[in-house]
Amino acid sequence: MRNQLGFFLQFVALVFLPLLIVWQLNFGFKLLYMPTLTLLGVVVFWFGHRLRDPGS
Protein backbone atom coordinates (compact mmCIF):
# COMPACT_ATOMS: atom_id res chain seq x y z
CA MET A 1 0.00 0.00 0.00
CA ARG A 2 2.83 2.40 0.87
CA ASN A 3 4.53 1.61 -2.45
CA GLN A 4 1.37 2.43 -4.41
CA LEU A 5 0.78 5.66 -2.48
CA GLY A 6 4.41 6.66 -2.99
CA PHE A 7 4.15 5.93 -6.71
CA PHE A 8 0.96 8.00 -6.94
CA LEU A 9 2.57 10.95 -5.14
CA GLN A 10 5.62 10.82 -7.40
CA PHE A 11 3.39 10.59 -10.48
CA VAL A 12 1.31 13.58 -9.35
CA ALA A 13 4.46 15.64 -8.74
CA LEU A 14 5.95 14.75 -12.13
CA VAL A 15 2.69 15.66 -13.91
CA PHE A 16 2.03 18.79 -11.83
CA LEU A 17 5.39 20.51 -12.29
CA PRO A 18 5.37 20.65 -16.13
CA LEU A 19 1.70 21.70 -16.08
CA LEU A 20 2.65 24.47 -13.66
CA ILE A 21 5.22 25.76 -16.14
CA VAL A 22 2.74 25.63 -19.03
CA TRP A 23 0.12 27.43 -16.93
CA GLN A 24 2.62 30.14 -16.01
CA LEU A 25 3.67 30.67 -19.62
CA ASN A 26 0.11 30.79 -20.96
CA PHE A 27 -1.78 32.66 -18.25
CA GLY A 28 0.76 33.96 -15.75
CA PHE A 29 0.29 34.42 -12.03
CA LYS A 30 2.06 36.22 -9.21
CA LEU A 31 5.79 35.65 -9.14
CA LEU A 32 5.77 34.34 -5.57
CA TYR A 33 3.58 31.36 -6.51
CA MET A 34 6.09 29.73 -8.87
CA PRO A 35 8.89 28.99 -6.35
CA THR A 36 6.36 28.11 -3.66
CA LEU A 37 4.53 25.60 -5.87
CA THR A 38 7.81 24.22 -7.20
CA LEU A 39 9.03 23.63 -3.66
CA LEU A 40 5.70 21.98 -2.82
CA GLY A 41 6.11 19.67 -5.85
CA VAL A 42 9.62 18.73 -4.73
CA VAL A 43 8.39 17.95 -1.21
CA VAL A 44 5.54 15.79 -2.54
CA PHE A 45 7.98 13.92 -4.79
CA TRP A 46 10.44 13.43 -1.92
CA PHE A 47 7.68 12.17 0.38
CA GLY A 48 6.56 9.72 -2.32
CA HIS A 49 10.16 8.53 -2.64
CA ARG A 50 10.39 8.00 1.12
CA LEU A 51 7.23 5.89 1.03
CA ARG A 52 8.62 3.73 -1.76
CA ASP A 53 12.09 3.36 -0.23
CA PRO A 54 12.39 -0.23 1.04
CA GLY A 55 14.86 0.82 3.77
CA SER A 56 12.42 3.13 5.54
LOLUMRO-678470 format. One record per residue: residue number from 1; residue in three letters; chain; x, y, z of N, C-alpha, C in turn. Coordinates in nm, 2 decimals, decimal comma, always signed. Layout:
N
@nr = NUM rest = ala kette = A n.px = X n.py = Y n.pz = Z ca.px = X ca.py = Y ca.pz = Z c.px = X c.py = Y c.pz = Z
...
***
This chain:
56
@nr = 1 rest = met kette = A n.px = +0,08 n.py = -0,12 n.pz = +0,00 ca.px = +0,00 ca.py = +0,00 ca.pz = +0,00 c.px = +0,09 c.py = +0,13 c.pz = +0,00
@nr = 2 rest = arg kette = A n.px = +0,19 n.py = +0,12 n.pz = +0,08 ca.px = +0,28 ca.py = +0,24 ca.pz = +0,09 c.px = +0,35 c.py = +0,26 c.pz = -0,05
@nr = 3 rest = asn kette = A n.px = +0,39 n.py = +0,15 n.pz = -0,11 ca.px = +0,45 ca.py = +0,16 ca.pz = -0,24 c.px = +0,36 c.py = +0,23 c.pz = -0,35
@nr = 4 rest = gln kette = A n.px = +0,23 n.py = +0,19 n.pz = -0,35 ca.px = +0,14 ca.py = +0,24 ca.pz = -0,44 c.px = +0,11 c.py = +0,39 c.pz = -0,41
@nr = 5 rest = leu kette = A n.px = +0,10 n.py = +0,43 n.pz = -0,29 ca.px = +0,08 ca.py = +0,57 ca.pz = -0,25 c.px = +0,20 c.py = +0,65 c.pz = -0,29
@nr = 6 rest = gly kette = A n.px = +0,32 n.py = +0,60 n.pz = -0,26 ca.px = +0,44 ca.py = +0,67 ca.pz = -0,30 c.px = +0,45 c.py = +0,68 c.pz = -0,45
@nr = 7 rest = phe kette = A n.px = +0,41 n.py = +0,58 n.pz = -0,53 ca.px = +0,42 ca.py = +0,59 ca.pz = -0,67 c.px = +0,32 c.py = +0,70 c.pz = -0,72
@nr = 8 rest = phe kette = A n.px = +0,20 n.py = +0,70 n.pz = -0,66 ca.px = +0,10 ca.py = +0,80 ca.pz = -0,69 c.px = +0,15 c.py = +0,94 c.pz = -0,66
@nr = 9 rest = leu kette = A n.px = +0,21 n.py = +0,96 n.pz = -0,55 ca.px = +0,26 ca.py = +1,10 ca.pz = -0,51 c.px = +0,37 c.py = +1,14 c.pz = -0,61
@nr = 10 rest = gln kette = A n.px = +0,46 n.py = +1,05 n.pz = -0,65 ca.px = +0,56 ca.py = +1,08 ca.pz = -0,74 c.px = +0,50 c.py = +1,11 c.pz = -0,88
@nr = 11 rest = phe kette = A n.px = +0,40 n.py = +1,04 n.pz = -0,92 ca.px = +0,34 ca.py = +1,06 ca.pz = -1,05 c.px = +0,27 c.py = +1,20 c.pz = -1,05
@nr = 12 rest = val kette = A n.px = +0,20 n.py = +1,23 n.pz = -0,94 ca.px = +0,13 ca.py = +1,36 ca.pz = -0,93 c.px = +0,23 c.py = +1,47 c.pz = -0,94
@nr = 13 rest = ala kette = A n.px = +0,34 n.py = +1,46 n.pz = -0,87 ca.px = +0,45 ca.py = +1,56 ca.pz = -0,87 c.px = +0,51 c.py = +1,58 c.pz = -1,01
@nr = 14 rest = leu kette = A n.px = +0,53 n.py = +1,47 n.pz = -1,08 ca.px = +0,59 ca.py = +1,47 ca.pz = -1,21 c.px = +0,50 c.py = +1,52 c.pz = -1,32
@nr = 15 rest = val kette = A n.px = +0,37 n.py = +1,51 n.pz = -1,30 ca.px = +0,27 ca.py = +1,57 ca.pz = -1,39 c.px = +0,24 c.py = +1,71 c.pz = -1,36
@nr = 16 rest = phe kette = A n.px = +0,24 n.py = +1,74 n.pz = -1,23 ca.px = +0,20 ca.py = +1,88 ca.pz = -1,18 c.px = +0,31 c.py = +1,98 c.pz = -1,22
@nr = 17 rest = leu kette = A n.px = +0,44 n.py = +1,95 n.pz = -1,21 ca.px = +0,54 ca.py = +2,05 ca.pz = -1,23 c.px = +0,54 c.py = +2,10 c.pz = -1,37
@nr = 18 rest = pro kette = A n.px = +0,54 n.py = +2,01 n.pz = -1,48 ca.px = +0,54 ca.py = +2,06 ca.pz = -1,61 c.px = +0,41 c.py = +2,14 c.pz = -1,64
@nr = 19 rest = leu kette = A n.px = +0,30 n.py = +2,10 n.pz = -1,59 ca.px = +0,17 ca.py = +2,17 ca.pz = -1,61 c.px = +0,18 c.py = +2,31 c.pz = -1,54
@nr = 20 rest = leu kette = A n.px = +0,25 n.py = +2,32 n.pz = -1,43 ca.px = +0,26 ca.py = +2,45 ca.pz = -1,37 c.px = +0,34 c.py = +2,54 c.pz = -1,46
@nr = 21 rest = ile kette = A n.px = +0,44 n.py = +2,49 n.pz = -1,52 ca.px = +0,52 ca.py = +2,58 ca.pz = -1,61 c.px = +0,44 c.py = +2,62 c.pz = -1,73
@nr = 22 rest = val kette = A n.px = +0,36 n.py = +2,53 n.pz = -1,79 ca.px = +0,27 ca.py = +2,56 ca.pz = -1,90 c.px = +0,17 c.py = +2,67 c.pz = -1,86
@nr = 23 rest = trp kette = A n.px = +0,11 n.py = +2,65 n.pz = -1,74 ca.px = +0,01 ca.py = +2,74 ca.pz = -1,69 c.px = +0,07 c.py = +2,88 c.pz = -1,68
@nr = 24 rest = gln kette = A n.px = +0,19 n.py = +2,89 n.pz = -1,62 ca.px = +0,26 ca.py = +3,01 ca.pz = -1,60 c.px = +0,29 c.py = +3,08 c.pz = -1,73
@nr = 25 rest = leu kette = A n.px = +0,33 n.py = +3,01 n.pz = -1,83 ca.px = +0,37 ca.py = +3,07 ca.pz = -1,96 c.px = +0,24 c.py = +3,12 c.pz = -2,04
@nr = 26 rest = asn kette = A n.px = +0,13 n.py = +3,04 n.pz = -2,02 ca.px = +0,01 ca.py = +3,08 ca.pz = -2,10 c.px = -0,07 c.py = +3,19 c.pz = -2,03
@nr = 27 rest = phe kette = A n.px = -0,09 n.py = +3,18 n.pz = -1,90 ca.px = -0,18 ca.py = +3,27 ca.pz = -1,83 c.px = -0,11 c.py = +3,36 c.pz = -1,73
@nr = 28 rest = gly kette = A n.px = +0,00 n.py = +3,32 n.pz = -1,67 ca.px = +0,08 ca.py = +3,40 ca.pz = -1,58 c.px = +0,00 c.py = +3,40 c.pz = -1,44
@nr = 29 rest = phe kette = A n.px = +0,08 n.py = +3,42 n.pz = -1,34 ca.px = +0,03 ca.py = +3,44 ca.pz = -1,20 c.px = +0,14 c.py = +3,51 c.pz = -1,12
@nr = 30 rest = lys kette = A n.px = +0,11 n.py = +3,55 n.pz = -1,00 ca.px = +0,21 ca.py = +3,62 ca.pz = -0,92 c.px = +0,34 c.py = +3,55 c.pz = -0,91
@nr = 31 rest = leu kette = A n.px = +0,44 n.py = +3,62 n.pz = -0,91 ca.px = +0,58 ca.py = +3,57 ca.pz = -0,91 c.px = +0,61 c.py = +3,48 c.pz = -0,79
@nr = 32 rest = leu kette = A n.px = +0,55 n.py = +3,51 n.pz = -0,68 ca.px = +0,58 ca.py = +3,43 ca.pz = -0,56 c.px = +0,52 c.py = +3,29 c.pz = -0,57
@nr = 33 rest = tyr kette = A n.px = +0,42 n.py = +3,27 n.pz = -0,64 ca.px = +0,36 ca.py = +3,14 ca.pz = -0,65 c.px = +0,45 c.py = +3,03 c.pz = -0,72
@nr = 34 rest = met kette = A n.px = +0,53 n.py = +3,07 n.pz = -0,81 ca.px = +0,61 ca.py = +2,97 ca.pz = -0,89 c.px = +0,71 c.py = +2,90 c.pz = -0,80
@nr = 35 rest = pro kette = A n.px = +0,80 n.py = +2,97 n.pz = -0,72 ca.px = +0,89 ca.py = +2,90 ca.pz = -0,64 c.px = +0,82 c.py = +2,82 c.pz = -0,52
@nr = 36 rest = thr kette = A n.px = +0,71 n.py = +2,88 n.pz = -0,47 ca.px = +0,64 ca.py = +2,81 ca.pz = -0,37 c.px = +0,58 c.py = +2,68 c.pz = -0,42
@nr = 37 rest = leu kette = A n.px = +0,51 n.py = +2,68 n.pz = -0,53 ca.px = +0,45 ca.py = +2,56 ca.pz = -0,59 c.px = +0,56 c.py = +2,46 c.pz = -0,63
@nr = 38 rest = thr kette = A n.px = +0,67 n.py = +2,51 n.pz = -0,68 ca.px = +0,78 ca.py = +2,42 ca.pz = -0,72 c.px = +0,84 c.py = +2,35 c.pz = -0,60
@nr = 39 rest = leu kette = A n.px = +0,86 n.py = +2,42 n.pz = -0,49 ca.px = +0,90 ca.py = +2,36 ca.pz = -0,37 c.px = +0,80 c.py = +2,26 c.pz = -0,31
@nr = 40 rest = leu kette = A n.px = +0,67 n.py = +2,29 n.pz = -0,32 ca.px = +0,57 ca.py = +2,20 ca.pz = -0,28 c.px = +0,58 c.py = +2,07 c.pz = -0,37
@nr = 41 rest = gly kette = A n.px = +0,60 n.py = +2,08 n.pz = -0,50 ca.px = +0,61 ca.py = +1,97 ca.pz = -0,58 c.px = +0,73 c.py = +1,88 c.pz = -0,55
@nr = 42 rest = val kette = A n.px = +0,84 n.py = +1,95 n.pz = -0,51 ca.px = +0,96 ca.py = +1,87 ca.pz = -0,47 c.px = +0,94 c.py = +1,80 c.pz = -0,34
@nr = 43 rest = val kette = A n.px = +0,87 n.py = +1,86 n.pz = -0,25 ca.px = +0,84 ca.py = +1,80 ca.pz = -0,12 c.px = +0,75 c.py = +1,68 c.pz = -0,14
@nr = 44 rest = val kette = A n.px = +0,65 n.py = +1,69 n.pz = -0,23 ca.px = +0,55 ca.py = +1,58 ca.pz = -0,25 c.px = +0,63 c.py = +1,46 c.pz = -0,32
@nr = 45 rest = phe kette = A n.px = +0,72 n.py = +1,50 n.pz = -0,41 ca.px = +0,80 ca.py = +1,39 ca.pz = -0,48 c.px = +0,89 c.py = +1,32 c.pz = -0,38
@nr = 46 rest = trp kette = A n.px = +0,95 n.py = +1,40 n.pz = -0,29 ca.px = +1,04 ca.py = +1,34 ca.pz = -0,19 c.px = +0,97 c.py = +1,25 c.pz = -0,10
@nr = 47 rest = phe kette = A n.px = +0,85 n.py = +1,30 n.pz = -0,05 ca.px = +0,77 ca.py = +1,22 ca.pz = +0,04 c.px = +0,73 c.py = +1,09 c.pz = -0,03
@nr = 48 rest = gly kette = A n.px = +0,69 n.py = +1,09 n.pz = -0,16 ca.px = +0,66 ca.py = +0,97 ca.pz = -0,23 c.px = +0,78 c.py = +0,88 c.pz = -0,24
@nr = 49 rest = his kette = A n.px = +0,89 n.py = +0,93 n.pz = -0,26 ca.px = +1,02 ca.py = +0,85 ca.pz = -0,26 c.px = +1,04 c.py = +0,78 c.pz = -0,13
@nr = 50 rest = arg kette = A n.px = +1,02 n.py = +0,86 n.pz = -0,02 ca.px = +1,04 ca.py = +0,80 ca.pz = +0,11 c.px = +0,94 c.py = +0,69 c.pz = +0,14
@nr = 51 rest = leu kette = A n.px = +0,82 n.py = +0,70 n.pz = +0,09 ca.px = +0,72 ca.py = +0,59 ca.pz = +0,10 c.px = +0,76 c.py = +0,47 c.pz = +0,02
@nr = 52 rest = arg kette = A n.px = +0,82 n.py = +0,49 n.pz = -0,09 ca.px = +0,86 ca.py = +0,37 ca.pz = -0,18 c.px = +1,00 c.py = +0,31 c.pz = -0,14
@nr = 53 rest = asp kette = A n.px = +1,08 n.py = +0,38 n.pz = -0,06 ca.px = +1,21 ca.py = +0,34 ca.pz = -0,02 c.px = +1,20 c.py = +0,21 c.pz = +0,07
@nr = 54 rest = pro kette = A n.px = +1,25 n.py = +0,10 n.pz = +0,02 ca.px = +1,24 ca.py = -0,02 ca.pz = +0,10 c.px = +1,31 c.py = -0,02 c.pz = +0,24
@nr = 55 rest = gly kette = A n.px = +1,41 n.py = +0,07 n.pz = +0,25 ca.px = +1,49 ca.py = +0,08 ca.pz = +0,38 c.px = +1,42 c.py = +0,16 c.pz = +0,49
@nr = 56 rest = ser kette = A n.px = +1,31 n.py = +0,23 n.pz = +0,45 ca.px = +1,24 ca.py = +0,31 ca.pz = +0,55 c.px = +1,13 c.py = +0,24 c.pz = +0,62
***
